[in-house]
Amino acid sequence: MRTQRLLVVALALGACVLPACRTTPQDGAARGYSALFDKQAVAADHPTASEAGAAILARGGNAVDAAVATSFTLSVVRPYSCGIGGGGFMVVHIAGGTDRPAVNVAYNYRETAPSGITPDFFEKYDDDRHSRYGGTAIAVPGTVAGLLRAHAQHGRLSREAVLAPAIAAARAGFVADDHYADASKRLTAKFKANPGWKTDHAFVWERLLRKGRVQAGDRIRLPEQAEALELIAHQGADAFYKGPIADAIVKAVGDAGGVMTHDDLEAFHVDQSQPLRAQIAGYEFLGMPPPSSGGVTMFETLRILQALGIDPRTRDTSLERLHMLVESMKHAFADRAMWFGDPAFVNVPVEGLLSVENVRRLAAQVRRDRTQPLDRYGTHSPPPESGGTSHVSVVDKWGNAVACTETINLEFGSLVGVPEFGFVLNDEMDDFLTRPGEPNAFGLEQSDRNLPEASKRPLSSMSPTIVLDHRGVFAVAGASGGPRIISGTTQALLRVIQGDGAGEAVAARRVHHQWAPDLLYHEPGAFSPERADAIEAFGHVLRERDAVGNVQLIRRARVGGGWEAASDPRKGGRPAGR
C-alpha cells in the first residue's frame, strides 16, 4: 500500500522543479535558517557552531580558521553526528590574486582500520552488531589530525584562538535542541531494548542521554572534552595521538572488545591531494576524490543528465525530467557499489567513470518511459581509462572557501565513550563491506574492493563541494545523512545554478535513489497523489522518509554583493556571518 502523502501541488526537486515550495519541511524550526551577509558567512547544522566560525572571521581569521573553529565546536554541540572521535574530508579553495594563482586542496582524514583488522574479521560473528556497536566497530579517528593539518597550512590565527570557541562551549554547555532530543529518543529506545548497554556504554547513557530523560532545552556540559581540546590547542595533534588522550582511547576500545593499539593511533596520517574537478553546465565543481564516493557519484549523475541532452541550469516540471534524474542517480550509485574503495589499496577508475565515452554509453541505456531491472544499471565492464555526519560551508571576505564534512557514522557512533575526555568514538568499520553479500546500515551494497584491511579507509558518501565560475566562488555545499548526502547536495546545487536562493534550495523537498534497494525515497509532501501515481507509472516504487540529507549551503547573492547562507531546517541549524 502506498505511503500516505500530503496533498500538495508542487514537486520541488533539483533538476525537475515546479514552483518552489515557500514552506519548509519544518516551518517552526526554519525561522532564521537562511540569511544574507555582506562579506562572509558560515553555515553549519547548529547555531552555536556557525557563530563560533563567524566570531573567528570577525577576528580576522580566514575561511580555514573559521571551518576549523566550527568543526571543533560541532564536536561539542553535535556529539551524536561528528566530533574528535571521528573523521572527514575537507575541500579548500584559496583565492588567487594578481601575484599568485588560486590554490585548491583536498584533505582526506577519513578514519583507518586498526592493524588487527583483516578482510574476514567480521565473518566470525553471527550478526552485524560488531561492526556497528562496541570496540570492534571503531576505526582510528582522523578529525584532529585533518583539521590541524589544514589550519597549519592555510590558517591566519593561532591554534589556541581557533579552538577557543569549542572549549568555551564545552565548559559552558549547550542547549539540546529538538534534533538532539529526537536523536536521544531514538537511541534511548535501543538502550531499553538492550539493557546491558546501560552498563557497557555508561558515558553515552548517563551523560549524553541523561538516562533517557533528555528534553529540548536541557543544558548539557562536557567539561572533560574541554580538557581534551585545551591539550590539543597547546600541544597540537600529538596531544590526541599520543599521551593521556591516546591512552584513554586505547583503553576504551580495548574494554569494549576492540583491537586498536597505540601504534595505530601514532601511525594515522592525513592524505592531501588535488580536489576532483568536473566542468558541468558552465561551472567548475570541486569535490573529494575516493575514498569519498560523493564527488564522483554526484558528477557522474550530472554528466549523464547532460549526455541525455538536459541542461542542468534550466527548469523543467515534466515527470520525464524527474524520471531521467532518478535514472542517472541509479547508474551512478550502481557504479559506486561496483567500483569504489580506498585508492591506496584498489584501483578506482575515476577518470573512466566520468569520461565522455562512459557517460554517453550510460545515457544511451536510459529509457525515457520506464525504469529497468537493477542489473541494467552501472558500468559492468572496466571503464575506459585516460590515465550520525555534519557539514560546514564557509566563505570569507577574501574569496576563500571551505567545504568540510565530518562524521562518526551512525548516531552516537559506536556508543563507546572516552569518559576521561568527554567524547564518543566512531563506528566507521560498518562503512566497509564487513559481511559479503549483505548491505550495511544504510542499505548500501558494496564490492570486495571495500573489504576491511589494516590502515585502509572505508568508502564514504560525504560530498563536500565548492562550485566556481568566472568570478570565483559561486557556491559551497555539503550534507549529512549517509548515502542521502549525495542526493541532497546534488539537488540543492542544481537549484542554485537554476537561480534559487540558498534558503529555497535547502528547504525544498527532495528525493533519493541509491540503485539498491530499488526504492525511490521522497520526503513528506514531495508529491501530490496525482503526480505520485504518474511517477509510479514509470515503474518506480515510492517510499516516504523524513529527510533526504541535511544540507548546509552558501551561494553568491543573486542581487548586489555578499552571500546567501542557509542551514538545513531539517536539523535546526542557523548560519552566521557579517
C-alpha positions, -999 to 999 in steps of 0.1 A, spaced: 0 0 0 14 34 -10 27 56 18 3 83 29 11 115 12 3 151 19 -18 170 -6 5 194 -23 6 208 -58 43 212 -64 72 188 -66 102 209 -55 132 190 -67 166 198 -81 166 193 -119 129 187 -121 115 218 -104 79 230 -102 74 264 -85 94 263 -53 78 253 -20 76 285 1 70 265 32 99 245 45 99 208 57 98 221 93 83 256 93 87 261 131 123 252 131 130 271 99 129 306 113 164 321 107 176 291 88 188 314 59 203 349 59 221 374 37 256 385 47 276 413 32 312 399 34 315 364 48 294 335 61 293 302 79 266 276 75 266 247 100 239 225 114 240 240 149 237 278 156 265 278 182 289 262 157 280 288 130 285 316 155 319 302 165 331 303 129 316 338 124 334 350 155 367 338 141 360 356 108 353 388 127 387 385 144 404 385 110 406 347 105 401 333 71 377 305 58 400 277 70 403 292 105 365 295 107 359 260 94 383 245 120 367 265 148 332 255 136 342 218 133 357 216 168 326 233 182 304 208 164 323 181 182 308 196 214 273 205 204 266 176 179 282 147 197 259 122 180 268 134 145 306 141 144 335 150 167 371 144 176 363 107 178 355 106 140 369 117 107 361 135 75 370 153 43 377 190 35 379 208 2 397 242 3 398 270 -22 423 298 -16 416 326 -40 443 338 -63 454 374 -69 475 394 -93 507 379 -79 496 344 -70 474 316 -85 444 301 -68 451 271 -46 427 241 -43 434 213 -18 415 182 -7 422 168 28 414 132 35 413 124 72 388 96 69 393 70 97 415 40 91 411 3 101 433 -8 131 462 -31 123 444 -61 138 416 -60 112 416 -85 83 392 -88 54 373 -116 71 374 -102 106 337 -98 109 326 -130 93 330 -149 126 301 -130 141 265 -141 138 251 -106 133 261 -71 122 263 -56 156 300 -59 159 306 -36 130 281 -10 144 284 -11 182 313 -16 206 350 -17 203 353 -38 171 333 -11 152 358 16 159 383 29 133 413 51 141 399 87 144 412 114 120 394 146 127 420 162 149 449 154 125 429 166 95 417 199 110 451 208 123 469 200 90 445 223 71 449 250 97 487 248 98 489 252 60 463 279 54 451 294 87 459 330 98 451 329 135 468 308 162 457 272 171 447 284 205 424 311 190 405 288 167 399 262 194 388 287 220 351 288 210 348 250 212 365 250 246 341 276 258 311 257 245 322 225 263 327 243 296 295 264 295 274 237 280 250 238 251 212 236 250 198 205 235 175 214 206 147 194 190 170 175 167 192 164 197 162 154 217 148 133 188 181 116 183 183 109 220 148 94 220 156 70 191 188 58 209 170 56 243 146 31 227 176 9 217 191 11 252 158 0 267 157 -29 242 193 -38 252 196 -33 290 232 -44 291 241 -13 271 234 10 301 265 -5 317 286 -12 286 281 23 273 276 42 305 291 75 293 266 78 265 237 66 286 243 88 316 259 119 302 246 123 267 212 106 270 207 116 307 194 81 313 167 85 287 154 118 300 169 143 275 144 171 267 148 200 243 160 229 264 182 209 287 218 222 291 245 196 285 280 203 297 312 184 286 340 198 307 360 167 300 361 175 263 372 210 272 402 194 288 410 174 256 405 205 234 428 225 257 455 199 254 451 199 216 452 237 215 485 238 234 502 207 220 488 201 186 479 167 171 503 148 194 481 156 223 454 133 207 475 106 191 500 103 220 499 108 257 468 106 280 441 111 254 456 82 233 459 61 265 422 67 272 412 59 236 431 26 236 417 16 270 381 25 259 384 5 227 400 -25 245 375 -26 273 347 -27 246 363 -56 229 382 -38 201 418 -42 188 431 -6 184 467 0 197 489 30 204 508 22 172 476 25 152 469 60 166 505 72 161 505 58 125 474 78 114 482 102 85 463 127 65 462 123 28 465 156 8 456 158 -29 441 179 -56 403 180 -55 383 161 -80 373 185 -108 344 185 -133 331 211 -158 293 210 -156 269 235 -171 295 262 -173 306 258 -137 337 241 -123 328 217 -95 355 208 -69 348 177 -49 366 149 -29 383 121 -47 380 85 -33 376 70 -8 348 96 -8 323 84 -33 303 117 -31 322 137 -57 323 110 -84 287 99 -79 274 135 -80 295 144 -110 286 112 -128 249 118 -122 251 154 -136 272 143 -166 247 116 -175 219 142 -174 239 164 -198 245 134 -221 207 130 -222 205 164 -237 195 182 -204 210 215 -194 211 213 -156 207 251 -155 171 250 -169 140 242 -150 116 216 -163 85 205 -145 79 173 -165 77 139 -150 101 127 -177 127 151 -164 123 138 -129 125 102 -142 157 109 -160 173 124 -129 164 93 -109 177 70 -137 210 90 -138 213 86 -100 208 48 -103 236 44 -128 260 65 -107 251 46 -74 254 13 -92 290 23 -102 296 34 -66 287 -1 -54 308 -19 -81 340 1 -84 348 21 -52 372 15 -23 403 31 -8 426 41 -38 456 33 -16 445 -4 -18 425 -8 -51 423 9 -84 393 32 -86 387 41 -123 375 77 -116 385 92 -149 370 63 -168 337 65 -150 334 103 -156 347 101 -192 325 114 -220 325 79 -236 313 62 -204 285 87 -195 272 87 -231 271 49 -230 251 50 -197 228 78 -210 221 57 -241 208 29 -218 182 52 -201 147 45 -212 126 77 -211 93 59 -205 103 32 -180 127 22 -152 146 -11 -157 158 -41 -137 187 -34 -113 212 -54 -133 208 -29 -163 225 -1 -143 261 9 -140 294 2 -158 297 -35 -159 330 -38 -179 361 -19 -169 355 18 -180 379 35 -204 410 50 -187 425 83 -196 453 78 -173 252 103 126 275 133 99 278 170 99 288 196 72 303 231 73 303 256 45 324 288 48 333 318 26 354 348 37 359 383 26 390 374 6 371 349 -16 384 318 1 360 289 7 359 256 26 335 227 24 341 203 53 321 171 60 328 150 91 312 121 108 312 94 135 288 74 112 256 62 129 241 84 156 263 84 187 288 63 167 299 30 183 283 41 216 318 38 231 327 69 250 360 81 262 347 94 296 380 109 308 378 134 279 341 136 271 337 123 235 323 94 216 342 71 192 330 64 157 316 31 143 332 36 109 340 -1 104 304 -6 92 312 15 61 335 -13 50 320 -45 34 320 -64 66 297 -93 57 299 -101 19 266 -103 2 248 -81 29 242 -44 28 255 -20 55 234 0 80 224 24 52 212 -4 29 242 1 6 256 -28 -14 294 -28 -19 320 -48 -37 350 -67 -24 371 -36 -32 357 -22 1 367 -51 23 384 -40 56 422 -42 59 447 -27 83 452 10 77 425 10 49 399 38 48 363 28 43 342 41 14 322 72 22 292 92 8 305 125 22 303 152 -6 319 185 4 317 206 -28 328 240 -40 314 255 -72 334 281 -91 326 303 -120 344 331 -138 341 354 -108 354 329 -82 334 310 -56 298 306 -66 286 281 -41 297 259 -12 277 229 -1 276 195 16 253 175 38 248 148 64 227 117 61 246 87 48 241 80 11 214 107 10 243 132 14 249 128 -23 213 132 -34 207 161 -11 238 180 -21 232 174 -58 196 186 -57 204 217 -36 233 227 -60 210 221 -90 185 245 -76 211 273 -70 225 270 -105 189 273 -117 186 306 -99 171 297 -65 183 314 -33 202 294 -6 171 292 16 148 280 -12 174 254 -24 180 240 11 143 239 22 129 223 -10 117 188 -7 140 161 -21 141 125 -34 167 98 -32 175 66 -51 207 46 -44 202 19 -70 197 -9 -44 172 -13 -28 151 -4 -58 131 23 -40 125 59 -48 126 77 -14 108 110 -11 102 135 17 67 141 31 48 164 8 71 160 -22 43 146 -44 6 152 -49 -13 119 -52 -17 125 -89 20 130 -95 28 100 -73 5 79 -95 22 93 -126 58 86 -114 48 51 -103 36 45 -139 73 47 -149 79 17 -127 93 35 -97 84 22 -62 79 51 -38 88 51 -1 84 81 22 112 90 47 116 120 69 147 136 53 169 132 23 201 147 37 207 178 58 223 204 36 244 234 46 248 258 16 263 292 8 258 309 -26 268 342 -40 240 367 -36 217 370 -66 214 407 -62 242 431 -53 272 417 -33 275 394 -4 265 358 3 233 340 9 237 312 35 213 285 47 214 258 73 190 230 67 158 235 88 155 197 89 183 197 115 177 230 132 209 248 122 213 286 116 240 304 96 261 333 109 284 359 94 288 396 89 
